[in-house]
Amino acid sequence: MASSVVSWITGLVVGSIMEEAQADVVTENISEAADSLFSMFDIVLLAVIIGAASWWLVKRNNRSIDSLSNTKSYSIQPTSIVAQSPTDNSFVKKLQSSGRSLVVFYGSQTGTGEEFAGRLAKEGVRYRLKGMVADPEECDMEELVNLKNIPNSLAVFCMATYGEGDPTDNAMEFYEWLQNGDADLTGLNYAVFGLGNKTYEHYNEVAIYLDKRLEELGATRVYELGLGDDDANIEDDFITWKDKFWPAVCDFFGIESTGEDISMRQYRVEEYEDAPDRVFSGEMARLHSLKNQRPPYDAKNPYLSKILTNRELFKGSERNCMHLEFDIEDSKMRYESGDHLAVYPINNTELVEKIGKLCEKSLDTIFSLINTDEESSKKHPFPCPCSYRTALTHYLDITQNPRTHVLKELAEYCSDPAEKEKLKLMASTSPEGKALYQKWINEDNRNIVHILEDLPSCKPALDHLCELLPRLQPRYYSISSSPKEHPNNVHVTAVVVEYQTPTGRVNKGVATTWLKEKIPSAENDAPVTVPIFIRKSQFRLPTKPQVPIIMVGPGTGVAPFRGFIQERNYTKMEGKQVGQTVLYFGCRKKDEDFLYQEEFVKYQENGLLTLNVAFSREQAQKVYVTHLVEKDADTIWNIFENGGHLYICGDAKSMAVDVRNIILKIIQEKGSLTEEQAQVYYKKMETQKRISMDVWS
């Protein structure tokens, strides 16, 4: 009997891993061995062991099946995508659970796109469309296929174009999904407003593509694409678009406006008599992150870098240009020539104190702004709790020209009827209101401090003002060093911004004015520090150093080219072949603002660099880099025909446009091409990454 039990159990175990015929033979052999060798006790013990082994094998198989069912599998599927069920953290489920039908996504690099999205979501209540703002980076955008399940649902996209036609960082993944996917978006109702700048070649390219692609995937456009131009008046562009957008939405869904002028607070304030244990003092995200530093370092976790050098580059000039060197040795951050250094500045103390006095509020009060929308992933507009002084110093942009929706809210705090009407007029869409806003705010360059000074009856609640003002953004600078020569520090070249406004006030650049005062001293043991992080760029040297390059960079546009030249010099010192390296640089006067003159002349003398400099104010007729480029048509065409690269850095508004037109003219004339063929040649170079721009307006 015992041997029969052993035979049965053993057969069961072996049968789970062998073919049936083989299992019978093995079981029979083991049974015979058991009869001759095992006692009753041994047999029982063996049975227990084998039973335990059998139980373990079965459990392991079940676990494997469970594991496989919970793991993502990848297989080739038909091009049509079936709508998935909403996940627990999906924006669709949030809309359903809160009775909403409007979702406004934003792609934003500086905060304007997010601000416009918030204004649209807020106004939706007037049209019986309760709205929600959503960051595509925090959403499963594949669930757009499910939005049609919500009656009268609408998705609006406020999308900025960044760099050379690129999506913003937070919209990159969504953009790639649209490009590479083939979802069926039939039933999705949408509208798009783009934020761009006409001085850039790829004006609003992201919004234009998104609008077209959504339609291609079956979605229904509710209202035409809107395009905002930040070089002109993007606020006016946005207002003009949305004032026609809402009537189109009403027609599409067969709804009517409530007629109510909505002025709802997005955040409620909580002030503390006794300071809480956790109070932010300027950190971007994690409490005490600037004291307890830990990598990786990025926009939400900047590195507190020591300034090693801060020296003046201009000679005998009323203007200032700084050469700054930041220590990154212990940060584990790495950079490449052409990358950008981001600096988190702080606002001028005098301006901050003025706001406290004008609003008649103690800046030492600790407060929190808490989102009234419990479904929102954004609980606070900036790190809370903190003091009003911290918010105005580290988190809010108090030097920007306020947009019309801010003026509309400020009007309610005016006790003088004339001042109230003035603000309401500028916030309106009437021609008179737009003209007054353009003159009194934009042309006169008034910030929030100036407005409160010039309208003394306006005494806004400081917590409401903190809700209305945009976030203070990091400032980006082209890195002017090479990691080959300077692996442990990063160099930046920056002109100090300072100018007089038509009202007689002096406006100063937030970051450059602050950095100007940060001078390290050997006598002071305390290091001078600045929060920084590195942003990768597509502005790159050719992978092969023997490829010839042309660099056009007047003024501080020369910054990344200093890094390029350093890198090529390092390569040459290693004994490697380096291609022709041509620089076109422009400044006012040789003895005043010829940046890095000694370095560039030295590179020219050792045969690395061909240096062409335009001094605009040293002769009766001004000479710019564009004149030098035009004169060197043969050299430039020869470099192009030998696979060379062209780099342009600096002012996007005039210089970059002029250089591009001259290059097109050179291609057409030297290549004996038509205008259309020259355009194709230029575009091909762009596609091949042989033409790169790092420009600003």
Sequence and secondary structure as in RCSB ss.txt:
>XXXX:A:sequence
MASSVVSWITGLVVGSIMEEAQADVVTENISEAADSLFSMFDIVLLAVIIGAASWWLVKRNNRSIDSLSNTKSYS
IQPTSIVAQSPTDNSFVKKLQSSGRSLVVFYGSQTGTGEEFAGRLAKEGVRYRLKGMVADPEECDMEELVNLKNI
PNSLAVFCMATYGEGDPTDNAMEFYEWLQNGDADLTGLNYAVFGLGNKTYEHYNEVAIYLDKRLEELGATRVYEL
GLGDDDANIEDDFITWKDKFWPAVCDFFGIESTGEDISMRQYRVEEYEDAPDRVFSGEMARLHSLKNQRPPYDAK
NPYLSKILTNRELFKGSERNCMHLEFDIEDSKMRYESGDHLAVYPINNTELVEKIGKLCEKSLDTIFSLINTDEE
SSKKHPFPCPCSYRTALTHYLDITQNPRTHVLKELAEYCSDPAEKEKLKLMASTSPEGKALYQKWINEDNRNIVH
ILEDLPSCKPALDHLCELLPRLQPRYYSISSSPKEHPNNVHVTAVVVEYQTPTGRVNKGVATTWLKEKIPSAEND
APVTVPIFIRKSQFRLPTKPQVPIIMVGPGTGVAPFRGFIQERNYTKMEGKQVGQTVLYFGCRKKDEDFLYQEEF
VKYQENGLLTLNVAFSREQAQKVYVTHLVEKDADTIWNIFENGGHLYICGDAKSMAVDVRNIILKIIQEKGSLTE
EQAQVYYKKMETQKRISMDVWS
>XXXX:A:secstr
 HHHHHHHHHHHHHHTTS HHHHHHHHHHHHHHHHHH  HHHHHHHHHHHHHHHHHHHHHHHHHHHHHHHS    
   SS       TT HHHHHHHTT  EEEEEE SSSHHHHHHHHHHHHGGGGT  EEEE GGGS GGGGGGGGGS
TT EEEEEEEEETTTEE GGGHHHHHHHHH     TT EEEEEEEE TTSTTTTHHHHHHHHHHHHTT EESS  
EEEETTS HHHHHHHHHHHHHHHHHHHHT           SEEEEEESS  S  BSS SSSTTTTTS  S  BTT
B EEEEEEEEEE  SS SS EEEEEEE TTT     TT EEEE     HHHHHHHHHHTT  TT EEEEEES TT
 S   SSSSSEEHHHIIIIIB  SS   HHHHHHHHTTBSSHHHHHHHHHHHS SHHHHHHHIIIIIITT  HHH
HHHHSTTB   HHHHHHHS B   EEEEB S TTT TTEEEEEEE  EEE TTS EEE HHHHHHHT    TT  
S  EEEEEEE  S    SSTTS EEEE  GGGGHHHHHHHHHHHHHHHTT     EEEEEEES HHHH TTHHHH
HHHHHTTSEEEEEEETTSSSS   HHHHHHHTHHHHHHHHHTT EEEEEEETTTHHHHHHHHHHHHHHHHTT  H
HHHHHHHHHHHHTT EEEEEE 
